[in-house]
């Protein structure tokens, strides 16, 4: 259904591999472990987030071509910045 609507609007369709999309931290690319109910916790940075939100952020980054690396890692001389405070529930 989504593919049909995107094509109807003349928008591109991108397919990404959903494997482990809720098990990787969208901020530090660390391992996410079950925390409480549907919440996941990053073993590296301590980010706590609903597993569906984790998956959506990771799938969006995969679809947009974002690298799977730490946001503060230097890439071609520039620093990437991301705040976790906007995503923690």
C-alpha positions in Angstrom: 0.0 0.0 0.0 2.7 2.5 0.9 4.7 1.6 -2.2 1.6 2.3 -4.4 0.9 5.7 -2.7 4.6 6.8 -3.1 4.6 5.8 -6.8 1.3 7.6 -7.3 2.8 10.8 -5.8 5.9 10.3 -8.0 8.1 9.8 -4.9 11.0 7.4 -4.7 10.6 4.0 -2.9 13.6 2.9 -0.9 13.9 -0.6 0.5 16.1 -1.2 3.5 17.0 -4.3 5.5 15.0 -4.2 8.7 17.2 -6.8 10.4 18.4 -5.6 13.9 16.9 -2.2 13.4 15.6 -2.1 17.0 18.8 -3.6 18.5 21.3 -0.8 17.4 21.5 2.5 19.2 20.6 5.3 16.7 22.9 7.7 18.6 26.1 5.7 19.3 25.6 2.6 17.1 26.0 0.5 20.3 24.0 -2.5 21.3 20.5 -2.0 22.7 19.3 -4.4 25.3 15.8 -4.9 26.7 15.2 -2.6 29.6 11.6 -2.5 30.8 8.7 -3.7 28.7 9.0 -2.2 25.3 12.0 0.1 26.3 15.5 -0.6 25.1 18.7 0.8 26.7 22.0 1.4 24.9 24.8 -0.4 26.6 27.3 2.4 25.6 25.5 5.7 26.2 22.6 4.8 28.4 19.9 6.1 26.0 16.5 4.6 26.9 13.9 4.6 24.1 10.9 2.6 22.9 12.0 -0.2 20.6 9.6 1.0 17.8 11.1 4.5 17.9 14.7 3.0 17.8 13.7 1.0 14.7 12.1 3.9 12.9 15.2 6.1 13.5 17.5 3.4 12.3 15.5 2.6 9.3 15.2 6.3 8.4 19.0 6.7 8.7 19.6 3.5 6.6 17.2 4.8 3.9 18.8 8.2 3.8 22.3 6.7 3.6 23.5 7.9 7.0 26.7 6.1 8.1 26.4 3.6 11.0 28.9 5.3 13.2 29.1 7.5 16.3 27.6 11.0 15.9 30.7 12.6 17.5 33.1 10.7 15.2 35.0 13.0 12.9 34.0 12.5 9.3 36.0 14.5 6.6 37.0 17.1 9.2 33.6 17.9 10.6 31.9 16.8 13.8 28.4 15.4 13.7 26.2 16.4 16.7 23.1 14.7 18.0 21.3 15.3 21.3 19.6 12.4 23.0 17.4 14.6 25.2 14.9 15.1 22.4 14.3 11.4 22.0 14.3 10.1 25.6 10.8 9.4 26.9 
